[in-house]
């Protein structure tokens, strides 16, 4: 793997893939190399198929996780090893799981248990604007447009830029944060010289502790705040196409899943048995 790494990094860079994609591809390939403990270029199609059976049957990984592994290994074969990739993967059935949605009161309670003001600010922006954690971490001070009340999201999922609306309360919060911490380039820089954005793991650790202290038993991650934003905005009447743009979804069907998670937002239908007792008593 050490010999392949420079070539892999070069091919990823040439295609302008994100740092997150780089990390996941390298991780997938390292796992494969560790499993067989032999040069990846010498693996047979049968060995590769057996590896993916192992991920499904023994590791019991989800369909989406296996797909990430497959993408990384396929990229290596196609663009670095220049070999045909003819592996047949038996996919586990995709589970349709509704996440445990947070109420407004639960969001407020969790954030109140975050001891550090900086991390409270980060979670409030995450929730108030519906951002992905990677988008939050890569915000620059120059991305804030107070006059237009927008944030520029650079290279979001799918490598696309977009603008999102920022509510006045979040703008005021960011101004207060800037006055207190005076960030340079990155809105949330790493410690030290601050030339890099803060690592996502720092916020995740703070959130995990806050959830435990709050006593809320729901499964909660940084992405739960994005789900909470979407559901609460729909409850408040935001049109679906506007929510689609705010979240950065390419396909409105991805956004419409929130309607399925919140059946009370749709028309409740007519009670066909209403009044039957009066007519046929």
DRENSENU-880197 format. One record per residue: x, y, z of N, C-alpha, C, O in turn; residue in one letter. Coordinates in steps of 0.2 Angstrom, whole numbers, plus 5000, padded with zeros to 4 digits. Example, Ala and Ser with C-alpha at 12.3 -4.5 7.8 and 13.67 -1.06 7.14 Angstrom:
2
R n.c1 n.c2 n.c3 ca.c1 ca.c2 ca.c3 c.c1 c.c2 c.c3 o.c1 o.c2 o.c3 residu
R 5066 4972 5039  5062  4978  5039 5066 4984 5039 5071 4983 5042      a
R 5064 4989 5035  5068  4995  5036 5064 5000 5039 5067 5006 5040      s
This chain:
281
R n.c1 n.c2 n.c3 ca.c1 ca.c2 ca.c3 c.c1 c.c2 c.c3 o.c1 o.c2 o.c3 residu
R 5004 4994 5000  5000  5000  5000 5004 5006 5000 5002 5011 4997      x
R 5010 5006 5003  5014  5012  5004 5017 5014 4997 5018 5020 4996      x
R 5018 5009 4992  5020  5011  4986 5015 5014 4981 5016 5018 4977      x
R 5008 5012 4983  5003  5014  4979 5000 5021 4981 4997 5024 4977      x
R 5002 5023 4987  4998  5029  4990 5000 5035 4986 4995 5039 4985      x
R 5006 5036 4984  5008  5043  4981 5004 5043 4974 5001 5048 4972      x
R 5003 5037 4971  5000  5037  4964 4992 5038 4965 4989 5042 4961      x
R 4990 5035 4971  4983  5036  4972 4981 5043 4974 4976 5046 4972      x
R 4985 5046 4978  4984  5053  4980 4984 5058 4973 4980 5062 4973      x
R 4989 5056 4969  4989  5060  4963 4983 5060 4959 4981 5065 4956      x
R 4981 5054 4958  4975  5053  4954 4968 5056 4957 4964 5059 4953      x
R 4968 5056 4963  4962  5059  4967 4963 5067 4966 4958 5070 4965      x
R 4969 5069 4967  4970  5076  4966 4968 5079 4959 4965 5084 4958      x
R 4970 5075 4954  4969  5077  4947 4962 5077 4946 4960 5082 4941      x
R 4958 5074 4949  4950  5074  4948 4947 5078 4953 4941 5079 4952      x
R 4950 5082 4957  4948  5087  4961 4943 5084 4967 4938 5088 4969      x
R 4944 5078 4969  4940  5075  4974 4941 5078 4981 4947 5081 4982      x
R 4936 5078 4985  4937  5081  4992 4942 5077 4996 4943 5072 4995      x
R 4944 5081 5001  4948  5077  5006 4945 5071 5010 4948 5066 5011      x
R 4938 5072 5011  4934  5067  5013 4934 5061 5009 4935 5055 5011      x
R 4934 5062 5002  4934  5056  4998 4941 5053 4998 4941 5047 4998      x
R 4946 5057 4998  4953  5054  4999 4953 5050 5005 4956 5044 5004      x
R 4951 5052 5010  4952  5048  5017 4948 5041 5016 4950 5036 5018      x
R 4942 5042 5013  4938  5035  5013 4941 5030 5008 4941 5024 5009      x
R 4944 5033 5003  4947  5028  4998 4953 5025 5001 4954 5019 5000      x
R 4957 5029 5004  4963  5026  5007 4961 5021 5012 4965 5016 5013      x
R 4956 5023 5016  4954  5018  5022 4952 5012 5019 4954 5006 5021      x
R 4948 5012 5013  4945  5006  5010 4951 5002 5008 4951 4995 5009      x
R 4956 5005 5005  4961  5001  5002 4966 4998 5007 4968 4992 5007      x
R 4967 5002 5013  4971  4999  5018 4968 4993 5021 4971 4989 5023      x
R 4961 4993 5022  4958  4988  5025 4958 4982 5021 4959 4976 5023      x
R 4958 4982 5014  4959  4977  5010 4966 4974 5010 4967 4968 5010      x
R 4971 4978 5010  4978  4976  5011 4979 4972 5017 4983 4967 5017      x
R 4976 4975 5022  4977  4971  5029 4974 4965 5029 4976 4960 5032      x
R 4968 4964 5026  4964  4958  5026 4968 4952 5023 4968 4946 5025      x
R 4972 4953 5017  4975  4948  5013 4983 4948 5015 4986 4943 5014      x
R 4985 4954 5017  4992  4954  5019 4997 4952 5013 5002 4948 5013      x
R 4995 4955 5007  4999  4953  5001 4998 4959 4996 4993 4963 4997      x
R 5002 4960 4991  5001  4965  4986 4994 4965 4983 4992 4960 4980      x
R 4991 4971 4983  4984  4972  4981 4984 4970 4973 4980 4967 4971      x
R 4990 4972 4970  4990  4971  4962 4990 4963 4961 4989 4961 4955      x
R 4991 4959 4966  4991  4952  4964 4985 4948 4966 4984 4942 4965      x
R 4980 4952 4969  4974  4949  4971 4970 4947 4965 4970 4950 4960      x
R 4966 4941 4965  4962  4938  4960 4955 4941 4961 4953 4944 4966      x
R 4951 4940 4956  4944  4942  4956 4940 4938 4962 4936 4941 4965      x
R 4942 4932 4962  4939  4928  4967 4941 4930 4974 4936 4930 4979      x
R 4947 4932 4975  4949  4935  4982 4945 4941 4983 4943 4942 4989      x
R 4944 4946 4978  4940  4952  4979 4933 4950 4981 4930 4953 4985      x
R 4930 4946 4977  4923  4944  4979 4922 4941 4986 4917 4942 4989      x
R 4927 4937 4988  4927  4934  4995 4928 4939 5000 4925 4939 5005      x
R 4931 4945 4998  4932  4950  5003 4926 4954 5004 4924 4955 5010      x
R 4922 4955 4999  4915  4958  5000 4910 4954 5003 4906 4956 5006      x
R 4911 4947 5002  4906  4943  5006 4908 4943 5013 4903 4943 5017      x
R 4914 4944 5015  4916  4944  5022 4914 4951 5025 4911 4951 5030      x
R 4914 4956 5021  4911  4962  5024 4903 4962 5025 4901 4965 5030      x
R 4900 4958 5021  4893  4957  5022 4891 4952 5027 4887 4953 5031      x
R 4894 4946 5027  4892  4941  5031 4895 4941 5038 4892 4939 5043      x
R 4901 4943 5038  4905  4943  5045 4905 4949 5048 4903 4950 5054      x
R 4907 4955 5044  4907  4961  5047 4900 4964 5048 4899 4969 5052      x
R 4895 4962 5043  4888  4964  5043 4888 4972 5042 4884 4975 5046      x
R 4892 4974 5038  4892  4981  5036 4886 4983 5032 4883 4978 5028      x
R 4883 4989 5032  4877  4991  5029 4879 4992 5021 4885 4992 5019      x
R 4874 4992 5017  4875  4993  5010 4879 4999 5008 4883 4999 5004      x
R 4877 5005 5012  4881  5011  5010 4888 5011 5012 4892 5013 5008      x
R 4890 5007 5017  4897  5007  5020 4901 5002 5015 4906 5004 5013      x
R 4897 4997 5012  4901  4992  5008 4902 4996 5001 4907 4995 4998      x
R 4897 5000 4999  4898  5004  4993 4904 5009 4993 4907 5010 4988      x
R 4905 5012 4999  4911  5016  5000 4917 5012 4999 4922 5014 4995      x
R 4917 5006 5002  4923  5002  5001 4924 5000 4994 4930 5000 4991      x
R 4919 4998 4990  4919  4996  4983 4921 5002 4979 4926 5001 4974      x
R 4919 5008 4980  4921  5014  4976 4928 5015 4977 4932 5017 4972      x
R 4931 5015 4983  4938  5016  4984 4942 5011 4980 4947 5012 4977      x
R 4941 5004 4981  4944  4999  4978 4944 4999 4970 4949 4998 4967      x
R 4938 5001 4968  4937  5001  4961 4941 5007 4958 4944 5006 4952      x
R 4941 5013 4961  4945  5018  4959 4953 5016 4958 4956 5018 4954      x
R 4955 5013 4963  4962  5010  4963 4964 5006 4957 4968 5007 4954      x
R 4959 5001 4956  4960  4997  4950 4960 5000 4943 4964 4999 4939      x
R 4955 5005 4943  4954  5008  4936 4959 5014 4935 4962 5014 4929      x
R 4961 5018 4940  4965  5024  4939 4972 5023 4941 4977 5027 4938      x
R 4974 5018 4945  4981  5017  4947 4984 5011 4945 4989 5011 4942      x
R 4980 5005 4946  4983  4999  4943 4982 4998 4936 4985 4994 4932      x
R 4977 5002 4933  4975  5001  4926 4973 4994 4924 4975 4991 4919      x
R 4969 4991 4929  4966  4984  4928 4958 4985 4927 4955 4989 4930      x
R 4955 4980 4924  4948  4979  4924 4946 4977 4930 4949 4972 4933      x
R 4940 4979 4932  4937  4978  4939 4931 4974 4937 4926 4977 4936      x
R 4931 4967 4938  4925  4963  4936 4922 4960 4942 4919 4954 4941      x
R 4922 4962 4948  4920  4959  4954 4912 4960 4954 4910 4965 4953      x
R 4909 4954 4956  4902  4954  4957 4901 4954 4964 4903 4950 4968      x
R 4897 4959 4967  4896  4960  4974 4889 4959 4975 4884 4961 4972      x
R 4888 4954 4980  4881  4953  4983 4879 4958 4988 4882 4958 4994      x
R 4874 4962 4986  4872  4968  4991 4868 4966 4996 4863 4962 4995      x
R 4869 4968 5002  4863  4967  5008 4857 4971 5006 4858 4977 5003      x
R 4852 4969 5008  4846  4973  5006 4846 4980 5010 4848 4980 5016      x
R 4844 4985 5006  4844  4992  5009 4839 4993 5014 4833 4992 5013      x
R 4841 4994 5020  4836  4995  5026 4833 5003 5026 4837 5007 5025      x
R 4827 5003 5026  4824  5010  5027 4822 5012 5034 4817 5010 5037      x
R 4827 5015 5037  4827  5017  5044 4825 5024 5045 4829 5028 5042      x
R 4820 5026 5049  4819  5033  5050 4823 5035 5056 4823 5031 5061      x
R 4827 5040 5056  4831  5042  5061 4827 5045 5067 4821 5047 5066      x
R 4830 5045 5073  4827  5047  5079 4827 5055 5079 4832 5058 5080      x
R 4821 5058 5077  4821  5065  5076 4821 5069 5083 4817 5067 5087      x
R 4825 5074 5083  4825  5078  5089 4820 5084 5089 4819 5087 5083      x
R 4817 5085 5094  4812  5091  5095 4816 5097 5096 4822 5097 5097      x
R 4813 5103 5096  4816  5109  5097 4819 5109 5104 4824 5112 5106      x
R 4815 5107 5109  4816  5107  5116 4823 5102 5117 4827 5104 5121      x
R 4823 5097 5113  4829  5092  5114 4835 5095 5111 4840 5095 5114      x
R 4834 5099 5106  4840  5102  5103 4843 5107 5108 4849 5108 5109      x
R 4838 5111 5111  4840  5117  5115 4843 5114 5122 4848 5116 5124      x
R 4841 5108 5124  4843  5105  5130 4850 5102 5129 4855 5103 5133      x
R 4852 5099 5123  4858  5096  5122 4863 5102 5121 4869 5102 5124      x
R 4862 5107 5118  4866  5113  5117 4868 5116 5123 4874 5119 5125      x
R 4863 5116 5128  4864  5120  5134 4869 5116 5139 4872 5118 5143      x
R 4870 5109 5137  4875  5105  5141 4882 5105 5138 4886 5101 5140      x
R 4883 5109 5133  4890  5110  5130 4893 5115 5134 4891 5121 5134      x
R 4899 5114 5137  4902  5119  5142 4906 5124 5138 4906 5130 5141      x
R 4908 5123 5132  4912  5128  5129 4908 5132 5124 4904 5130 5120      x
R 4909 5139 5124  4905  5143  5120 4906 5142 5113 4901 5143 5109      x
R 4912 5141 5111  4914  5140  5104 4910 5134 5101 4907 5135 5095      x
R 4910 5129 5105  4906  5123  5102 4899 5124 5102 4895 5121 5098      x
R 4896 5127 5107  4889  5129  5107 4887 5133 5101 4882 5132 5097      x
R 4892 5138 5099  4891  5142  5093 4891 5137 5087 4887 5138 5082      x
R 4895 5132 5086  4896  5128  5081 4889 5124 5080 4887 5123 5074      x
R 4887 5121 5085  4880  5117  5085 4874 5122 5083 4870 5119 5080      x
R 4874 5128 5086  4869  5132  5084 4869 5134 5077 4863 5134 5073      x
R 4875 5135 5074  4875  5136  5066 4873 5130 5062 4870 5130 5057      x
R 4875 5124 5065  4874  5118  5062 4866 5117 5061 4863 5115 5056      x
R 4863 5118 5067  4856  5117  5067 4852 5123 5064 4847 5122 5060      x
R 4854 5129 5065  4851  5135  5062 4851 5136 5055 4847 5139 5052      x
R 4856 5133 5052  4857  5133  5044 4856 5126 5041 4856 5126 5035      x
R 4856 5121 5045  4855  5114  5041 4861 5112 5038 4860 5109 5033      x
R 4867 5113 5040  4873  5112  5037 4875 5105 5039 4874 5102 5044      x
R 4879 5102 5034  4883  5096  5036 4889 5098 5040 4891 5103 5039      x
R 4892 5093 5044  4897  5095  5048 4903 5097 5044 4907 5101 5046      x
R 4905 5093 5039  4910  5095  5034 4910 5102 5032 4915 5106 5031      x
R 4903 5104 5030  4902  5111  5028 4904 5116 5033 4906 5122 5032      x
R 4901 5115 5039  4903  5119  5045 4910 5120 5046 4912 5126 5047      x
R 4914 5115 5046  4921  5115  5048 4925 5119 5042 4930 5122 5044      x
R 4922 5119 5036  4926  5122  5031 4924 5129 5029 4925 5132 5024      x
R 4920 5132 5034  4917  5139  5033 4923 5144 5034 4927 5143 5039      x
R 4924 5149 5030  4929  5154  5030 4925 5160 5032 4919 5161 5031      x
R 4929 5165 5036  4926  5171  5038 4923 5175 5032 4918 5178 5032      x
R 4927 5174 5026  4925  5178  5020 4918 5175 5017 4915 5178 5012      x
R 4916 5169 5019  4910  5166  5017 4904 5169 5020 4898 5168 5017      x
R 4904 5173 5025  4899  5176  5028 4897 5183 5025 4901 5187 5024      x
R 4891 5183 5022  4889  5190  5019 4883 5192 5023 4877 5190 5023      x
R 4885 5197 5028  4880  5199  5033 4874 5204 5029 4869 5203 5031      x
R 4876 5207 5024  4871  5211  5020 4866 5207 5017 4860 5209 5017      x
R 4868 5202 5014  4863  5197  5010 4860 5192 5015 4856 5188 5013      x
R 4863 5192 5021  4861  5187  5026 4862 5179 5023 4857 5176 5023      x
R 4868 5178 5020  4869  5172  5017 4876 5169 5019 4880 5173 5022      x
R 4877 5163 5019  4883  5159  5019 4885 5156 5013 4881 5153 5010      x
R 4891 5156 5011  4893  5153  5005 4896 5146 5007 4901 5146 5011      x
R 4893 5141 5004  4896  5134  5006 4900 5132 5000 4898 5131 4994      x
R 4906 5131 5001  4911  5129  4996 4912 5122 4995 4913 5118 5000      x
R 4911 5119 4989  4912  5112  4988 4909 5108 4993 4912 5104 4996      x
R 4902 5109 4993  4898  5104  4997 4898 5097 4994 4902 5096 4990      x
R 4893 5093 4996  4893  5086  4994 4892 5086 4986 4887 5090 4984      x
R 4895 5082 4983  4895  5083  4975 4899 5088 4972 4899 5089 4966      x
R 4904 5091 4976  4908  5096  4974 4905 5102 4971 4907 5106 4966      x
R 4899 5104 4974  4895  5110  4972 4895 5116 4977 4895 5114 4983      x
R 4896 5122 4975  4895  5128  4979 4888 5130 4979 4884 5128 4975      x
R 4886 5133 4985  4879  5135  4985 4879 5141 4991 4883 5141 4995      x
R 4874 5145 4991  4873  5150  4996 4867 5147 5000 4862 5145 4997      x
R 4867 5148 5007  4862  5146  5011 4860 5153 5015 4864 5157 5016      x
R 4853 5153 5017  4851  5159  5020 4852 5158 5028 4852 5152 5030      x
R 4855 5163 5031  4856  5163  5038 4851 5167 5042 4851 5173 5040      x
R 4848 5165 5047  4843  5169  5050 4847 5174 5054 4853 5173 5056      x
R 4843 5180 5056  4847  5185  5060 4850 5183 5066 4855 5186 5068      x
R 4846 5178 5070  4849  5176  5076 4856 5173 5075 4860 5174 5080      x
R 4857 5169 5070  4863  5166  5069 4869 5171 5067 4874 5170 5068      x
R 4867 5176 5063  4871  5181  5061 4874 5185 5067 4880 5186 5067      x
R 4869 5186 5071  4871  5190  5077 4876 5186 5082 4881 5188 5085      x
R 4875 5179 5082  4879  5174  5085 4886 5174 5082 4891 5174 5086      x
R 4886 5174 5076  4893  5174  5072 4897 5180 5074 4903 5180 5074      x
R 4893 5186 5074  4897  5192  5075 4900 5192 5082 4905 5194 5083      x
R 4896 5190 5087  4898  5189  5094 4904 5185 5094 4909 5186 5098      x
R 4904 5179 5091  4909  5174  5091 4915 5178 5088 4921 5177 5091      x
R 4915 5181 5082  4921  5184  5079 4924 5189 5084 4930 5190 5084      x
R 4920 5193 5087  4922  5199  5091 4926 5196 5097 4931 5199 5100      x
R 4924 5190 5099  4927  5186  5105 4934 5183 5103 4938 5183 5107      x
R 4934 5179 5097  4939  5175  5095 4943 5177 5090 4949 5175 5089      x
R 4941 5182 5086  4945  5185  5080 4948 5180 5076 4954 5180 5075      x
R 4944 5175 5073  4947  5170  5068 4950 5174 5062 4947 5179 5060      x
R 4955 5170 5059  4958  5173  5053 4954 5171 5047 4949 5174 5045      x
R 4957 5166 5044  4954  5163  5037 4948 5159 5039 4943 5160 5036      x
R 4950 5153 5043  4944  5149  5044 4940 5151 5050 4943 5154 5055      x
R 4934 5150 5050  4929  5153  5055 4930 5149 5061 4930 5151 5067      x
R 4932 5142 5061  4933  5138  5066 4940 5135 5065 4940 5129 5063      x
R 4945 5138 5066  4952  5136  5065 4954 5130 5070 4952 5130 5076      x
R 4959 5126 5068  4962  5122  5072 4967 5125 5077 4968 5131 5077      x
R 4969 5122 5083  4973  5125  5088 4980 5126 5085 4982 5123 5079      x
R 4984 5131 5088  4990  5132  5085 4990 5138 5081 4987 5143 5083      x
R 4993 5138 5075  4993  5143  5070 4987 5144 5067 4985 5149 5063      x
R 4982 5139 5067  4976  5140  5064 4975 5140 5056 4971 5143 5053      x
R 4980 5137 5053  4981  5137  5046 4976 5131 5043 4975 5131 5037      x
R 4973 5127 5047  4969  5122  5045 4962 5123 5049 4962 5125 5054      x
R 4957 5120 5046  4950  5120  5050 4951 5115 5055 4954 5110 5055      x
R 4947 5116 5060  4946  5112  5066 4944 5105 5064 4940 5104 5059      x
R 4946 5100 5067  4945  5093  5065 4937 5091 5067 4935 5093 5073      x
R 4934 5088 5063  4927  5086  5065 4926 5082 5072 4921 5083 5075      x
R 4931 5078 5073  4931  5074  5079 4931 5078 5086 4928 5076 5090      x
R 4933 5084 5085  4933  5089  5091 4926 5090 5093 4924 5090 5099      x
R 4922 5092 5088  4915  5094  5089 4911 5088 5091 4906 5088 5095      x
R 4912 5082 5088  4909  5076  5089 4910 5074 5097 4905 5071 5100      x
R 4916 5075 5099  4917  5073  5106 4913 5077 5111 4910 5075 5116      x
R 4913 5084 5109  4909  5088  5114 4901 5087 5113 4898 5087 5118      x
R 4899 5085 5107  4892  5083  5106 4890 5077 5110 4885 5076 5113      x
R 4894 5072 5110  4893  5065  5113 4892 5066 5121 4888 5063 5124      x
R 4897 5070 5123  4897  5072  5131 4890 5076 5132 4887 5074 5137      x
R 4888 5081 5128  4882  5085  5130 4876 5080 5129 4872 5081 5133      x
R 4876 5076 5125  4870  5071  5124 4869 5067 5130 4864 5066 5133      x
R 4875 5064 5133  4875  5060  5139 4873 5064 5145 4869 5062 5149      x
R 4875 5070 5146  4873  5075  5151 4866 5077 5151 4863 5078 5156      x
R 4863 5077 5145  4856  5080  5144 4851 5075 5146 4846 5076 5148      x
R 4854 5068 5146  4849  5063  5148 4844 5061 5142 4840 5056 5144      x
R 4846 5063 5136  4842  5061  5131 4844 5054 5128 4850 5054 5127      x
R 4840 5050 5127  4842  5043  5126 4841 5041 5118 4843 5036 5116      x
R 4840 5046 5114  4840  5045  5107 4847 5045 5104 4851 5048 5107      x
R 4848 5041 5099  4854  5041  5095 4855 5048 5092 4851 5051 5088      x
R 4860 5051 5093  4861  5058  5091 4868 5059 5089 4873 5058 5092      x
R 4869 5062 5083  4875  5064  5080 4875 5071 5077 4870 5074 5078      x
R 4880 5073 5074  4880  5080  5071 4875 5081 5066 4872 5086 5065      x
R 4874 5075 5062  4869  5075  5057 4862 5075 5059 4857 5077 5056      x
R 4861 5073 5066  4854  5074  5069 4852 5081 5069 4846 5083 5068      x
R 4856 5086 5069  4855  5093  5069 4852 5095 5062 4848 5100 5062      x
R 4855 5092 5057  4853  5094  5050 4846 5091 5049 4842 5094 5046      x
R 4845 5085 5052  4838  5082  5051 4833 5086 5055 4828 5088 5053      x
R 4835 5089 5061  4831  5093  5065 4829 5099 5062 4823 5102 5062      x
R 4834 5102 5058  4833  5109  5055 4828 5107 5049 4823 5111 5049      x
R 4829 5102 5045  4824  5101  5040 4817 5099 5042 4812 5102 5040      x
R 4816 5095 5047  4809  5094  5050 4806 5100 5053 4800 5101 5052      x
R 4810 5104 5057  4807  5110  5060 4805 5115 5055 4800 5119 5056      x
R 4809 5116 5050  4807  5121  5044 4801 5119 5041 4797 5123 5039      x
R 4800 5112 5039  4794  5110  5036 4788 5111 5040 4783 5113 5038      x
R 4789 5110 5047  4783  5111  5051 4782 5118 5052 4776 5120 5053      x
R 4787 5123 5050  4785  5130  5051 4783 5132 5044 4781 5138 5043      x
R 4782 5128 5039  4779  5130  5033 4784 5131 5027 4782 5134 5022      x
R 4791 5130 5028  4795  5131  5022 4794 5127 5016 4792 5121 5017      x
R 4793 5129 5010  4792  5125  5004 4797 5120 5003 4803 5121 5005      x
R 4795 5115 5000  4800  5109  4999 4806 5111 4995 4811 5109 4996      x
R 4804 5115 4989  4810  5116  4985 4815 5121 4988 4821 5121 4986      x
R 4812 5125 4992  4817  5130  4996 4821 5126 5001 4827 5127 5002      x
R 4818 5121 5004  4822  5117  5009 4827 5113 5005 4833 5112 5007      x
R 4826 5111 4999  4830  5107  4995 4836 5111 4993 4842 5108 4994      x
R 4836 5117 4992  4841  5122  4990 4845 5123 4996 4852 5123 4996      x
R 4842 5124 5002  4846  5125  5008 4850 5119 5010 4856 5120 5013      x
R 4847 5113 5009  4851  5107  5011 4856 5105 5006 4861 5101 5008      x
R 4855 5108 5000  4860  5106  4995 4859 5099 4992 4864 5096 4989      x
R 4853 5097 4991  4851  5091  4988 4850 5092 4981 4847 5096 4978      x
R 4853 5087 4977  4853  5088  4970 4846 5085 4967 4843 5088 4962      x
R 4843 5080 4971  4837  5077  4969 4831 5079 4974 4833 5078 4980      x
R 4826 5082 4972  4821  5084  4977 4818 5078 4981 4815 5078 4986      x
R 4819 5072 4978  4816  5066  4981 4820 5064 4988 4817 5061 4992      x
R 4826 5067 4988  4830  5066  4994 4827 5070 4999 4827 5068 5005      x
R 4825 5076 4997  4822  5081  5002 4815 5078 5004 4813 5079 5010      x
R 4811 5076 5000  4804  5074  5001 4804 5068 5006 4798 5067 5009      x
R 4809 5065 5008  4809  5059  5013 4807 5062 5019 4804 5058 5023      x
R 4808 5068 5021  4806  5071  5027 4799 5072 5028 4796 5071 5033      x
R 4795 5072 5022  4788  5072  5022 4785 5065 5024 4780 5064 5028      x
R 4789 5060 5022  4787  5053  5024 4789 5052 5032 4785 5048 5035      x
R 4794 5055 5034  4795  5055  5041 4790 5059 5046 4790 5057 5052      x
R 4787 5064 5043  4782  5068  5046 4775 5067 5043 4773 5072 5040      x
R 4772 5062 5044  4765  5061  5040 4760 5066 5042 4756 5068 5039      x
R 4761 5069 5048  4756  5074  5051 4757 5081 5046 4752 5085 5047      x
R 4762 5082 5042  4762  5087  5038 4758 5087 5032 4756 5092 5029      x
R 4756 5081 5030  4752  5080  5024 4745 5080 5026 4743 5081 5032      x
R 4741 5080 5021  4733  5080  5022 4732 5073 5026 4734 5068 5024      x
R 4728 5074 5031  4726  5068  5035 4721 5063 5032 4720 5058 5035      x
R 4718 5066 5026  4713  5062  5023 4706 5063 5027 4706 5067 5031      x
R 4701 5059 5024  4694  5060  5027 4693 5054 5031 4694 5048 5029      x
R 4690 5054 5037  4688  5049  5041 4681 5046 5038 4676 5049 5038      x
R 4682 5040 5034  4677  5038  5030 4671 5035 5034 4665 5034 5032      x
R 4673 5033 5041  4667  5031  5045 4664 5036 5050 4660 5034 5054      x
R 4667 5042 5049  4664  5047  5053 4656 5048 5051 4654 5049 5046      x
R 4652 5048 5057  4645  5049  5056 4641 5043 5054 4635 5043 5054      x
R 4644 5037 5054  4641  5031  5052 4636 5029 5058 4631 5026 5057      x
R 4639 5031 5064  4635  5029  5070 4628 5032 5070 4623 5029 5072      x
R 4628 5039 5067  4621  5042  5067 4617 5040 5062 4611 5039 5063      x
R 4620 5037 5056  4615  5035  5051 4613 5028 5051 4607 5026 5049      x
R 4617 5024 5055  4615  5017  5055 4615 5015 5062 4617 5009 5064      x
R 4613 5019 5067  4613  5017  5074 4609 5012 5076 4608 5010 5082      x
